[in-house]
Amino acid sequence: MTVGKDFDDRGAVTDPAPTERDRELSELVDDLEEAVEAEHEAQAVPGNAAERAHTTPTDTGDDAPD
């Protein structure tokens, strides 16, 4: 058995380098995640989904119009 003899990755597609917009969006998402985490810690909301299932939902007041 010969390993790698028939492998040719010259046609492989690689991900393009991240753009400035990609970095900005990544930072925005990170900031939002940190803000949500801080809000949950301040309200003593448990961290994982199983624990959150036993908490009272937060009413945001932004219900869709009828």
DSSP file (Angstrom, degrees, kcal/mol; ACC not computed):
  #  RESIDUE AA STRUCTURE BP1 BP2  ACC     N-H-->O    O-->H-N    N-H-->O    O-->H-N    TCO  KAPPA ALPHA  PHI   PSI    X-CA   Y-CA   Z-CA
    1    1 A M              0   0    0      0, 0.0     2,-0.6     0, 0.0     0, 0.0   0.000 360.0 360.0 360.0 126.6    0.0    0.0    0.0
    2    2 A T        -     0   0    0      2,-0.0     2,-0.5     0, 0.0     4,-0.2  -0.916 360.0-149.9-105.6 123.7    1.4    3.4   -1.0
    3    3 A V  S    S+     0   0    0     -2,-0.6     0, 0.0     1,-0.2     0, 0.0  -0.798  73.9   0.7 -97.0 130.1    0.2    6.3    1.0
    4    4 A G  S >  S+     0   0    0     -2,-0.5     3,-0.6     1,-0.1    -1,-0.2   0.418  89.2 119.2  82.6  -1.9   -0.1    9.8   -0.6
    5    5 A K  T 3  S+     0   0    0      1,-0.2    -2,-0.1    -3,-0.2    -1,-0.1   0.888  82.6  36.0 -65.5 -38.8    1.1    8.7   -4.1
    6    6 A D  T 3  S+     0   0    0     -4,-0.2     2,-0.4     2,-0.0    -1,-0.2   0.373  90.6 114.8 -96.5   5.1   -2.1    9.7   -5.8
    7    7 A F    <   +     0   0    0     -3,-0.6     2,-0.4     2,-0.0    -4,-0.0  -0.630  34.8 171.3 -82.4 127.8   -2.8   12.8   -3.7
    8    8 A D        +     0   0    0     -2,-0.4     3,-0.4     1,-0.1    -3,-0.0  -0.923  10.7 174.7-137.3 109.2   -2.7   16.1   -5.6
    9    9 A D    >   +     0   0    0     -2,-0.4     3,-1.7     1,-0.2    -1,-0.1   0.211  49.9 108.1-100.9  15.6   -3.9   19.2   -3.8
   10   10 A R  T 3  S+     0   0    0      1,-0.3    -1,-0.2     3,-0.0    -2,-0.0   0.792  83.5  47.7 -63.4 -25.8   -3.0   21.7   -6.4
   11   11 A G  T 3  S+     0   0    0     -3,-0.4    -1,-0.3     2,-0.1    -2,-0.1   0.364  85.5 126.1 -94.2   5.3   -6.7   22.2   -7.2
   12   12 A A    <   -     0   0    0     -3,-1.7     2,-0.5     1,-0.1    -3,-0.0  -0.336  59.2-128.5 -66.9 144.0   -7.7   22.5   -3.6
   13   13 A V        -     0   0    0     -2,-0.0     2,-0.3     0, 0.0    -1,-0.1  -0.807  24.0-163.1 -93.9 129.6   -9.7   25.6   -2.7
   14   14 A T        -     0   0    0     -2,-0.5     0, 0.0     1,-0.0     0, 0.0  -0.818  27.8 -99.9-110.5 154.1   -8.4   27.6    0.3
   15   15 A D        -     0   0    0     -2,-0.3    -1,-0.0     1,-0.1     2,-0.0  -0.469  42.9-113.0 -68.8 138.8  -10.2   30.2    2.3
   16   16 A P        -     0   0    0      0, 0.0    -1,-0.1     0, 0.0     3,-0.1  -0.324  41.7 -87.7 -68.2 157.6   -9.4   33.7    1.3
   17   17 A A        -     0   0    0      1,-0.1     0, 0.0    -2,-0.0     0, 0.0  -0.366  54.8 -93.5 -63.2 143.0   -7.6   35.9    3.8
   18   18 A P        -     0   0    0      0, 0.0     2,-0.1     0, 0.0    -1,-0.1  -0.309  42.1-139.5 -59.8 139.6   -9.9   37.7    6.3
   19   19 A T     >  -     0   0    0     -3,-0.1     4,-2.0     1,-0.1     5,-0.2  -0.407  27.1-101.1 -91.2 173.1  -10.8   41.2    5.2
   20   20 A E  H  > S+     0   0    0      1,-0.2     4,-2.5     2,-0.2     5,-0.2   0.888 125.5  54.1 -60.6 -39.4  -11.0   44.3    7.4
   21   21 A R  H  > S+     0   0    0      2,-0.2     4,-2.8     1,-0.2     5,-0.2   0.900 105.4  53.1 -62.5 -40.8  -14.8   43.8    7.4
   22   22 A D  H  > S+     0   0    0      1,-0.2     4,-2.3     2,-0.2    -1,-0.2   0.921 110.7  46.9 -59.2 -44.2  -14.4   40.2    8.6
   23   23 A R  H  X S+     0   0    0     -4,-2.0     4,-2.4     2,-0.2    -2,-0.2   0.903 112.1  50.0 -65.7 -41.1  -12.3   41.5   11.5
   24   24 A E  H  X S+     0   0    0     -4,-2.5     4,-2.3     2,-0.2    -2,-0.2   0.920 112.3  47.2 -63.8 -43.7  -14.7   44.2   12.3
   25   25 A L  H  X S+     0   0    0     -4,-2.8     4,-2.6     2,-0.2    -2,-0.2   0.894 111.0  51.9 -65.1 -39.3  -17.7   41.8   12.3
   26   26 A S  H  X S+     0   0    0     -4,-2.3     4,-2.4    -5,-0.2    -1,-0.2   0.915 111.0  47.3 -62.5 -43.3  -15.8   39.3   14.4
   27   27 A E  H  X S+     0   0    0     -4,-2.4     4,-2.6     2,-0.2    -2,-0.2   0.888 111.1  52.3 -64.7 -39.4  -15.0   42.1   17.0
   28   28 A L  H  X S+     0   0    0     -4,-2.3     4,-2.5     2,-0.2    -2,-0.2   0.931 111.0  46.4 -61.9 -46.7  -18.6   43.2   17.0
   29   29 A V  H  X S+     0   0    0     -4,-2.6     4,-2.6     2,-0.2    -2,-0.2   0.916 112.2  50.9 -63.0 -43.1  -19.8   39.7   17.7
   30   30 A D  H  X S+     0   0    0     -4,-2.4     4,-2.3     1,-0.2    -2,-0.2   0.918 110.7  49.1 -59.9 -43.5  -17.2   39.2   20.4
   31   31 A D  H  X S+     0   0    0     -4,-2.6     4,-2.3     2,-0.2    -2,-0.2   0.903 111.5  49.0 -62.6 -42.0  -18.3   42.5   22.0
   32   32 A L  H  X S+     0   0    0     -4,-2.5     4,-2.5     2,-0.2     5,-0.2   0.909 110.5  50.6 -64.6 -41.9  -22.0   41.5   21.9
   33   33 A E  H  X S+     0   0    0     -4,-2.6     4,-2.4     1,-0.2    -2,-0.2   0.907 111.2  48.6 -62.2 -41.4  -21.2   38.1   23.4
   34   34 A E  H  X S+     0   0    0     -4,-2.3     4,-2.6     2,-0.2    -1,-0.2   0.890 110.9  50.8 -65.5 -39.3  -19.3   39.8   26.2
   35   35 A A  H  X S+     0   0    0     -4,-2.3     4,-2.3     2,-0.2    -2,-0.2   0.910 111.9  46.7 -65.4 -42.0  -22.2   42.2   26.8
   36   36 A V  H  X S+     0   0    0     -4,-2.5     4,-2.7     2,-0.2    -2,-0.2   0.913 112.4  50.7 -65.4 -42.3  -24.7   39.4   27.0
   37   37 A E  H  X S+     0   0    0     -4,-2.4     4,-2.4    -5,-0.2    -2,-0.2   0.927 111.3  47.6 -61.2 -45.0  -22.5   37.4   29.3
   38   38 A A  H  X S+     0   0    0     -4,-2.6     4,-2.3     2,-0.2    -1,-0.2   0.896 112.1  50.1 -63.4 -40.5  -22.1   40.4   31.6
   39   39 A E  H  X S+     0   0    0     -4,-2.3     4,-1.7     2,-0.2    -2,-0.2   0.915 111.3  48.4 -63.9 -43.1  -25.8   41.1   31.6
   40   40 A H  H  <>S+     0   0    0     -4,-2.7     5,-3.0     1,-0.2     4,-0.4   0.898 111.2  50.2 -64.8 -40.1  -26.5   37.4   32.5
   41   41 A E  H ><5S+     0   0    0     -4,-2.4     3,-0.9     1,-0.2    -1,-0.2   0.906 109.6  51.2 -64.0 -40.4  -23.9   37.5   35.3
   42   42 A A  H 3<5S+     0   0    0     -4,-2.3    -1,-0.2     1,-0.2    -2,-0.2   0.831 115.5  41.8 -65.2 -32.3  -25.5   40.7   36.7
   43   43 A Q  T 3<5S-     0   0    0     -4,-1.7    -1,-0.2    -5,-0.2    -2,-0.2   0.386 111.8-120.8 -95.2   2.8  -28.9   39.0   36.6
   44   44 A A  T < 5 +     0   0    0     -3,-0.9    -3,-0.2    -4,-0.4    -4,-0.1   0.853  51.5 166.8  59.2  38.0  -27.6   35.7   37.9
   45   45 A V      < -     0   0    0     -5,-3.0    -1,-0.2    -6,-0.1     7,-0.1  -0.711  40.7-110.6 -81.8 129.8  -28.8   33.9   34.9
   46   46 A P        -     0   0    0      0, 0.0    -1,-0.1     0, 0.0     9,-0.0  -0.174  23.3-126.6 -59.2 156.8  -27.3   30.4   34.6
   47   47 A G  S    S+     0   0    0      4,-0.1     2,-0.2    -3,-0.0    -2,-0.0   0.799  78.2  57.0 -83.2 -31.8  -24.8   29.8   31.8
   48   48 A N  S  > S-     0   0    0      1,-0.1     4,-2.3     0, 0.0     3,-0.3  -0.617  83.8-111.1-106.7 167.0  -25.9   26.8   29.9
   49   49 A A  H  > S+     0   0    0      1,-0.2     4,-1.5     2,-0.2    -1,-0.1   0.852 114.8  54.7 -61.8 -38.3  -29.1   26.0   28.0
   50   50 A A  H  4 S+     0   0    0      1,-0.2     4,-0.3     2,-0.2    -1,-0.2   0.901 112.2  43.8 -64.0 -39.9  -30.2   23.3   30.5
   51   51 A E  H >4 S+     0   0    0     -3,-0.3     3,-1.2     1,-0.2    -2,-0.2   0.881 111.2  54.1 -71.2 -38.3  -29.9   25.7   33.4
   52   52 A R  H >< S+     0   0    0     -4,-2.3     3,-1.9     1,-0.3    -1,-0.2   0.759  93.0  72.4 -68.3 -23.7  -31.6   28.5   31.6
   53   53 A A  T 3< S+     0   0    0     -4,-1.5    -1,-0.3     1,-0.3    -2,-0.2   0.747  96.7  51.8 -62.5 -22.0  -34.6   26.3   30.8
   54   54 A H  T <  S+     0   0    0     -3,-1.2    -1,-0.3    -4,-0.3     2,-0.2   0.285  95.1  90.7 -98.9   9.5  -35.5   26.6   34.5
   55   55 A T  S <  S-     0   0    0     -3,-1.9   -10,-0.0    -9,-0.0     3,-0.0  -0.647  86.1 -99.1-102.4 162.4  -35.4   30.4   34.7
   56   56 A T        -     0   0    0     -2,-0.2    -2,-0.1     1,-0.1    -1,-0.0  -0.662  45.2-113.5 -78.2 128.0  -38.2   32.9   34.1
   57   57 A P        -     0   0    0      0, 0.0     2,-0.5     0, 0.0    -1,-0.1  -0.284  27.9-116.5 -61.8 147.4  -38.0   34.3   30.5
   58   58 A T        -     0   0    0     -3,-0.0     2,-0.8     1,-0.0    -3,-0.0  -0.744  18.9-137.1 -86.8 127.4  -37.1   38.0   30.3
   59   59 A D        -     0   0    0     -2,-0.5    -1,-0.0     1,-0.2     0, 0.0  -0.764  19.8-176.0 -86.0 112.8  -39.9   40.2   28.7
   60   60 A T        -     0   0    0     -2,-0.8    -1,-0.2     1,-0.0    -2,-0.0   0.670  31.1-133.9 -83.6 -16.7  -38.1   42.5   26.3
   61   61 A G  S    S+     0   0    0      1,-0.1     2,-0.2     0, 0.0    -2,-0.1   0.546  74.6 111.7  78.7   5.9  -41.2   44.4   25.4
   62   62 A D        +     0   0    0      3,-0.0    -1,-0.1     2,-0.0     2,-0.0  -0.339  42.0 162.9-110.3  53.6  -40.5   44.4   21.7
   63   63 A D        -     0   0    0     -2,-0.2     3,-0.1     1,-0.1     0, 0.0  -0.341  46.1 -99.0 -68.5 150.5  -43.3   42.1   20.6
   64   64 A A        -     0   0    0      1,-0.1    -1,-0.1     2,-0.1    -2,-0.0  -0.408  44.1-104.2 -67.8 144.7  -44.2   42.0   16.9
   65   65 A P              0   0    0      0, 0.0    -1,-0.1     0, 0.0    -3,-0.0  -0.312 360.0 360.0 -68.2 155.3  -47.2   44.1   16.0
   66   66 A D              0   0    0     -3,-0.1    -2,-0.1    -2,-0.0    -3,-0.0   0.468 360.0 360.0 -73.2 360.0  -50.5   42.3   15.3
